[in-house]
Amino acid sequence: MTKKTVSTWAVLLPLALVLAARSAGAAEPTPPADTVRLTLLHLNDVYQFQPTARNRGGLSRVATLKQQALKESPHVLTLLAGDTLSPSVESSAEVAGEALKGRQMIDAWNALGLDYATVGNHEFDFGDDVLRARLQQSRFPWLGANVMSVKSGQVFDGLKAWDVRDVGGVKVGIFGVVLPETQTSSKPGKDTRITPFCEAAKRSVEELRAAGAQFVMGLTHLAVAQDRELARCVRVDLIIGGHDHDRVEETVAGTPIFKLDEDAIDLGRLTLDLDAKTGAVRKLAWKVIPITSKTPDDAAFNEQMKPYAPLLTTLAERVGRSPVALDARSAQNRLAETNLGSFLADAFREATGADVALVNGGAIRADRVLPAGRMTRRELYSLMPYRNELVVLRVKGAVLRAALENGVSLSSADGKPPGRFPQVSGLRFTYDLRKAPGARVTKVLVRGRPLDDAAEYRLATLSFVAQGNDGYSMFKDLPAVPRGLELSPWEALGTALRTGKPAPRAKPQGRIAARRRAPGRPARAAVDEVARGPAGPAVGQVRAA
């Protein structure tokens, strides 16, 4: 479900700022002669240019709405608040033997006529070189004031810290920042540092004001708590954000903050009437426009995206079937054992002949329940869109225990489910949320026997985890077991779906048990609980960044 955060604007904003209706309706009246109207169209976390599986979104439909906005106002800026190169099915696919790695999204944004984008954490998923190539292919500026080169001491090559645009005589300044966790959650290079966003924002705003900017906005890819921190640490007129995959509408320290959900299922339209002399906001109106099949496609956009038609046909090919529905909801796979998490780990252990397998829940991205029956190549890729290899490591029992500790170290009864949460095969474990991180795993069984800290086990996992990401630093320097030909997770999963070996189960099997505090009860009322997730996959969706 979608969360909406709302604050009381009438109290927090100056009385001179009149907030118009949020809902779609009649066009805004013509502003006074001494006013400049600026229309901002904004999106965030858009991973595909096609509509979603539920026929929402689609950048061709967004292009239609942009053209309508341009007919109503001469001053329209279209903004992306980060995350588009990865992860997605298309970004993982190959064309002419070369992985797209987000190239198709740059073509789509170019076709749409995007004005500004800020980098998100997933822009770094393919490394610095790919990001630089995508920046060069873009016909619009990318912003990233806190993405720095260690060697040069300057902003990452191809990014701008900020920019100024003349809008009807008013100088509008815009800067971009990305969440610091990008340094470890994605794959920026050794020369790239994600610096504190408040410091970078302060520096950018100071330089923007010196350059004559009268109205300043931040285009951010931060968690909502960080957007609030930004509003408190530097005075800006507006924050347009992303990352949370939730709709947010609130004001902090007098600064309006707006964010949307993902994949362009909605378009944010913000109308600002600015004083023509000072750039001060006289009137503001925000509305969210659902992107559905009722919005027609834009023919010019579709024509520019024709080269990708063969790829879309290939993605519709059948690769196998599942006898049961598969729970690919992101939050569930970061919270507890799921039937899909166990199936993936089983498939990887079967394909590699390992003793045990571990898959980080954050690698599972389809974020919906896939129904039983025919599975297409698109659905296969959607389950795990990142380009990874299957790796087998020889690990001591103590190292395996440390890995499980890491996997549940960020788990909590009411916090955001962490991507490092482990889905497993060949073992069962129990952890206690009442204990401190690092001392939570209380019991581990490998094939029915207690884990031996001194024994050696063959562990199958993803190369992302084996390289020490998501906190799995205990694996970082371990050599992989030579296996001859490389094996991708897609190949292992595709074989399982085609042959039925191993077969997915309808429900979780109790591989992971959690001891946690019962909701609303004091610590002494703690209960034992098996963290199985729902009794079985149910139609629904919980979004995770």
N, C-alpha and C positions, 0 to 999 in steps of 0.2 A: 504494500500500500504506500501511498505518497504522504509524506509528512509536510505540514504547512506551518511555518512559524510566523506569527503576526504580532506586531507591537502597535501601540496606540499613537498614531501619527499626530493627532490634534494636539497632544500634550507636548510631544518632543520636537515638532517642527515649528518654526516661527509662524505667527498668525498670518503673515503675508503669503505663506505658501498654501495654496488651495489644492487639495487632493481631489481629483475627479474620480468618477466611477471606475471600478476595476474591470467590470464585465464588458464584453464586446457589445457594441451598440452603434449609435449614429456617429458619423465622423465628427471630430472635434471642430468647434467653431473657429473661424478665422481669427488669428491673434491680432492684437492692436498693432498699429504701425510702428511703435517703438519697441516691439518685441520680436525676437527671432525664435521660430519654432524648430526644435531639433527632435527628430524621431530616431530612437535607438531600437533596433531589432536585435535581440540577443538569444544565444544558444550556448549550451555547454555540454561536454562529454558526449560528443556525437561520433559514434564508431562506425557507422555505415551510412551510405548515401541512399540506399534503398529503404522502403518502409520496413518496419519490424514484422515479426511473425504474426502479430495481431493487427497488421495493416494500419499502424499508426506511424507518424513521421514520414520521412522521405524528403530529401533536399530539393527535389523537383517541385514539390508542393510548396516548400518554403520560398523557392524562387518566384512562384506565382504571387505569394503574399508580399514579397519584396517589391515586385512590380506594381502592385496595387498601392503600396505605401508611397512609392515614388510619384504616383499620379496625384496623391493627396498633399505631399510636402516635398519641396525641393531639397531639403536637408535631411537625408537619411543615412545613418551609419549602421552597418551590420557587423555584429561582434561575436566572437567565439571565445568563451572563457575557459579554454584549455581542454585537452584530451581528445584526440581524433586519430592519430597515427596508429594507435594500438589500444586495446586488443580488439580484433574483429576477424570474422571469417575471411573477408576479402584480403585483409592485410597479411594473413597467413598463407594465402593461395599463391600459386605461381602462374606467371604468364610468360610464354616463350622460355621456360626454364629458369626464370628469375622471380624470386619472391617479391610481391608488391611492396610490403613493408610500409604501407600508408600512402603510396604514390597515388592510388585511386582517390583518396580523400583530398589530396592537394588539387587534383584535377577537378573534383567536385566543387571545392571551395572557389577555385578560379572561375568555374562556370557560373557559380552563384553570384560572384562579385563581392566576396567578403572584403570588409574594410580593415579590420584588425583582428588578430588572434593573440592570446597569451599562451605560453607553453604550459602544458599540464605535466604531471608526473609520467604519464604514459608516452609522451613525446620522446622520452629517453630510452624506451624499451628496446630499441634496436641499436643503441649506442650513438656516440657523437657523430660518427661519419655519416650515418644514414640521416640523422637529424639535419646536419648541414646540407646534405643533398636536397632534402625536402624544403628547407628554407630557401634555397636557391631557386627551386621550381615554383615557389609561391609568388603570385602577383599581388601580394598584399603584405604589409609589415607584420612581423611577429615581435611580441614584447616579452621581456624577461629581465627586469632590473636587478634581480638577485641571482642571476645565473652568470657566474664569473669564470674567466680563464685564470688559472693559477700563474701561468707563465707571463701573460701579458698584463694581468691586473685589470683587464677591460671586460666588458660584457661579452659573453659567448659570441663567437663569430657568426654573423648572420642575424643576430637579434638586436633590437633596440631597447634601451631602458625605458624610453618615453617618446612621445611624438606630439606635435601640435598641429591642429587642423583649423583653418579659417572656415567658420560656419556663418555665413551671412553677415560677416563683419565682427563676429564674436570669436575670440581665440579659445578653442576648446583643447585642453591638454588631457592626455591619457597615458598611463603607465601600466606595466604588468608585473606581477610577482607570482611565484609558484611555491607550494609548500616545501619546507626544508626536508621533510621525510623522503623526498624524491632521491636524495643522496644515497639512501640505502634500499628504498623500495623498488627502484628502477635501475637502469644501467648507465648512468653518466660516466664519462671517461675519467681517467686518473687526473687529467688536467682541469676538470670541471668541478666547481664548487657551488653548491646552493647555499647562499649566505642568508643571514636573518632578514626576514621580509620587512620588518618595521624600519630597520636602518636603511635598506634600499629604497623603501617608499619615501622616507623623509628626504633622502638625497634627491630623488626624482621630483618630488613636489617642489622642493626649493629651486631646482633647475628649471622646472616648468614655469614657476612664477617669474623667475628671472627672464625667461624667454617671452613673457607677456601673457601667459595663459590666464584667462579670466574665470574659466570654469574647469575644474580638474576632477577626473574620475579615475578610479582604479579598476582595472580589468584583472581579476584575480582567479587563481586556482588554488584555493585554500579550503581547509575545513571551516565550517561556519564559526566555530569558536575563535579561529585565527582571523577571520574577517572582522569579528567584533573587536579583537585586539588591535587590528590595523586601524579601525575607526577611532579607537581611543588614543593611539600613539601618534597619529598624524591627521591634520584637518584636511579632508577632501570633501567634495560636493556630492559624490555618488560612488558606490561600489557595486559592480556587476561581477558576480562570482560563479564558480562551478565546483566540481569535485564531489559534493555530497550526494548527488543524484536525488535531491529533495527540493521541493519548492520552498523558497524562503522569502519572506517579505517582512522586513523589520527596520527599525531605526536605532542606531547606537551612537551616542554622543553627537546627536544631530545629523548623522550621516545615514541616508537611506541605503539599504542593502537588499539586492534582488538576486535570486538564484532559481534555476529550473531543474527539472528532472533530466533524464538522459535521452539520447538518440532522437532528438527533435520531435518527440511526441507532442510537445507544445512549443510555441514560439512566444517569447516575451516581447511586448511592444511598450516602450516607455516614451511618452510624449512630454517634452520639456519646453516650456515657454521661458526664454531667457531675456533678461533686460538687454536691449541692443547696445547700451553703453557700458554697463558694468559686468554683464554676464551672470548676474544674480538670478536665481530661480524664482520666477513669479508664479508658476503653476506647474504641477507635475501630475501625470496620470499614468498608471501602469495597468495593463491588462494581459491576460494569458490567453492565447488563441490555440485551441486544440487543433492538431494537424491530423486530419482524418481523410478518408476516401472522398469526402464532400469537397475537399480542396482539389481543384484540377491540377494536373501536371503542367509544367512549363515546357513548351515544345523546344525552345532554344537550348535549355539545359539538357534535355534528353538527347538532343542531337550531338552535343559535345561529349556525352557519356556513352555513345554508341560503341566505341572500341571495347567496352567491357561486357557487351552482350554475350560473347562466347563463354566468358568466365561464369556468368550467371547461369548459363545452361549447364555447364559442367557441375556447378554446385548443386544442381537439382538431381543429379544422378543418385541411384540407390546404391548403398554400400552394405546393407544388411538389415537386420530387424532386431527389436527387443521384445521379449515376451511380456514385459511389465513396463509400467510408466517409470521414468527415471527422474529423480528429484535433483534438478540442476539449479535450484534456487541458491543464489550466492550466499545469502546470510545463513541458510541452513547448513551449507557445507563448511562454513567458518565457525559453526556453533556446536555441532554434534555429528555423530555418525549418520550418514545417509546411505540409502541403497546404491546411489550412483558413486559416492565416494568409495565404498567398499568394492564395487564392481571395477572401478578404475584401478584401484590398488591390486585387486585379484588379477586383472588382465596383465598388469605390468609384471607382477611376480611370476605369472604363468609364462609370459613371453621371454623372460630372462632366466628362469630357473633359479631365482633368488630364494633365500629363506624367508625374508620379510620384505614388505614394501611400504613406503610412506609417500603420500601425495599431499602437498600443502593445499588447503581448501581454497585459497585465493587463486589457484590456477584454474578453477572451475568457473566458467563465466557465462554460460547460456542464460542463467538467471530466470529460469522458468521450469515447469514440469513438462518434460517431453512425454507425449502419450506413447503407449505401447504400439508396436507395429513397425511399419516401414521406416528406415532411417536413411536420410540422404547424406551426401557428402557435406552439405552446408550444416546439417545438424551435428555431424561428427566433428567438424572443425569448431562449431560454436561451443561445444562442451569444453574444449581446451584450445583456444585460439592462439596461444603463444607458441612460437617456434622453439621447441625444446628437443632434447634427445633423452632417451632412457639411459640411465647410467647405473652400473652395479658397483657398489663400494664394499670393501671388507672392513667391517667396523667391530670394535670391541663392544661387549654388552654395556659397559659404562658409557661409551659414546652414544649408543642407541638410547639409553636412558636420558642422557643430557639432551638429545634431540627431542624426545617426547616432552621433557620439561620446557624446552623452548617453545614447543608447539602450543602449550597451554598457558604460557607465562603471561600473555595479555588477555586471556579469557576472564570474563567477569559475569556476574549475575545480570547486570543491566547495562553493560557497556556495548560499544560497537564490536561486532564479531570480527576477530583478527584473521587476516589472510594466512598466517602461519599455522593455523589450527590443522592438526594432522589427521588425514584419513589413512587407514592402515589395513594391511593384509598380513596373515601369518602370525599375528600377535593380538593380544588383548591387554588393555591397561585401564587402571583406575586412577583418578586424580581428585584432589581435594581443594576446592576453591577457597576454603577457609584458611588454607596455609599460604605462606609467602611464596611468590614466584621463585622458582629454582628448587623448591622443596615440596612440590605439589603431587608428583607422581608417587603413589603409595604401593602400587602393585603392577607388575608386568609379567605376562605369561607368553612364552614363545612356543607354539605348538603344544600348549597345555602344560608346559614346564616353566618354573620360575626363571626369569632372565638371569643369566650368569654374567656378572660384570667382567669377568676375565675371559670369557669365551668369545670366539669370533663368529660373526654372522655376515652373510651376504645380503646386502640391502639394495633393493631396486628403488630408484627415485628419479626425479626429473633433474636435468642438468642445472636448472635454475637453483634448486635446493642444494645440489652437490657443490655448487660454486660458493656456497655460504650465504646466499640471499635469504631474506625473511628471518634473519637471526640465526640461521643454521650454520654458524661459523665453525662449529665442531667438525664439519665435513670439508671445509675449504681446502685443506692441504692434503687430503687423502687421495691417493692415485686410484683411478677407475680400473676395474678388472677388464683386461683386454677381451674384446668380444668379436673381433673381426669386423663385419659390416655394422654400420651404425643402424640403430633402430629408433624410429620416432614413436611417440605416444599414439599418434594417429594410426600407424601401422598395427600396433598391438591391439588397440581398441577396435579397429576395423576387422581384424582377424576374429576377435571374440564375437563381434556382432554378426559376422558372416557364418561362423561355425557353431556358435552357441557354447563354446568352451573357452573360458568359464562363462556361465550364464548369470545374469544379474538376478538378485532376489527381490521379491516384492517389498520387503521391509528390512530395516536395519537389523543386525544380528546380535547386538549387545556387545560389540567389540570394545566400545569405549564407555566407561561408567564414570559418572561425576558425582562427587559428594559436595553438596552446595547448600547454602542457606535458603530455606523456603521463603518465597516472596512474602513480604510483609510481616515476617516473624523475627524475633531476636535471635542472636547467635546460638543460644542454648537450644533452640527449636530446630536446629539443623537436621536434615533428613538425608538418607541415602537415596540416590536417584540414578537410574540408567539414562545417560544422555543419548537417546535414540532419535531425537527430532520427532516429527509427527509419526503417528502410527503407520502411515503410508503416504506416498506422494499425493498431494491434493492440489487442485488447480489454484493458483495464486502466485503472487510475485512479491518478493522483498528485495529492494535494491541495495547494492553495496558498491562502493567506489573501487 
